[in-house]
Amino acid sequence: MSENSLLNVSEDSGLGKVEIAPEVIEVIAGIATTEVSGVSYTRGNFATGVVERLGKKSHGKGIKVELTETGVIIDVFVVIDYGTTIPDVAQKIQSNIRQALKNMTALDVNEVNVHVVGVQMEQPKEEQLETEK
């Protein structure tokens, strides 16, 4: 990651400057990812799992943002639902993230890399479990 941890998005004007923290981009990309049908959840690390168990939702989990001299690179780590087409879901994730960031921050993203780290099998419904007992 570059030395500067904030992304300067404003042009030089007399009003001041606008900077966006990478955490904001992570949250926007995380919400855009979970909106795609076929995505079961995003994969975080151990710390985000502990924080979520304590009651705080982490929207940026499973998203890695890298600010380089050439632009913004986003890596998304997802678990998809069984039976969905991986290339279609990945393409929808990429376009949804690009569109959300363009609308909210006016940023053009260089890369959106989707890493499928697992497949979520269908969970048995509570009703089925009760009838089996």
N, C-alpha and C positions, 0 to 999 in steps of 0.2 A: 504494500500500500504506500501511497505517496506520503511525503512528509506532512503535507497539509491535510488534516482530517475533515475539512469542510469543503464542499463544492461551491465555488463562487458562480452564481447564475445570473447576476445582474451586470448590465453594462455600466460603464462609468457615467454617472449622472450626479447632479447636485443634491439628490435626495438621500444618498447613502448606498449601501450595498446589501445584497440579499445572498445569504449562504444557506445551503441545505446540508444537514448532517447525514452521513451514510445510514444511520439508524432510521431516519425518516423514509429513505428509499427502501430499506428493508421492510418496513411496515406496509408501505403501499404495495410492494411486490408480493408480500405475504397474503394480504387481503385479496389482491387480484388473482393469486394462485388458487386460493380456496374457493373462489367463485366459479371455477371451471368444473363442469360435471365430469366425473370420472376420477377426480382427485380425492383420495380418502383422507389424507392428512399430509402435512409437511414434516420432515424429519429434523428434529433438533438434536442437541447434545444432552448429556446427563443433567447439566445445570438447568436448562430450560424445562426439562421434565420435572425436576424437583420444584421449581418455581410454579409450574402449572398445577402441581398437586396441592400447593399451598393456596391456590385460588386465584392467582394472577394469570390472565391469558397473555401469551407471548405471540403477537402477530408476526414478528420478524423471524421466528424460528424456522430453520431450514432454508434460510436465504442468506447468501453471502454476497456482499457488494464490494467491488474493488474499484477504486478511483485511480485511473492511470492518466498519463499525459495525453493519450489518444482519446479517452472518454471513459464511460462507465461500463463495467462488465459485471453481470449478475449471474450467480450460480444458484439454481433452485434444486433442492433435494426433496423428492416427493415419493409417497407411497400411493399407488393407484388402485382403483377397485378392480377386482377380478372380472374379466369379460370385456373390458374396454380396450380399444385399439391404442396402443402406446404412441405411435407416431401422431395420431390425430389429437390425443390429449396433450402431448408435448407441444404441438403447433398451436393449439388453443391457449396453452399457458403462455407461450412466447408472445403471441399477439395481444393477449389480455394485459400482460405486464407492460408491453410497449405502449399500448393505448392508454392505460391508467397513468403511467408516468408522463406521457405527452400531455394529457389533459390537466394533470394536477401540478406538474413542475415545469413543463415546456422543455424537458430534457429528451434528447435523442440518445438511446442506449446503443452501444456498439454491439454487445453480445448478450444474449440470454441463453445460458446453457442449462438444459434440464437434465438432471440426473435421477433416473428412476431407481430407487434403492430398495423397493419392495412391492409386493402385491398383497392387498388386503382381501382375504377370503370373506365371503358373505357371513355375517354374524347371525347366529340363530336367534330368532325372535323369542321374546319372553313367553308369548302364548304357546309356541311350539314346545318350549321347555316344560311348561306346566302340564301340558297334555301328555307328555312322555312319562311323567311321574306317576 
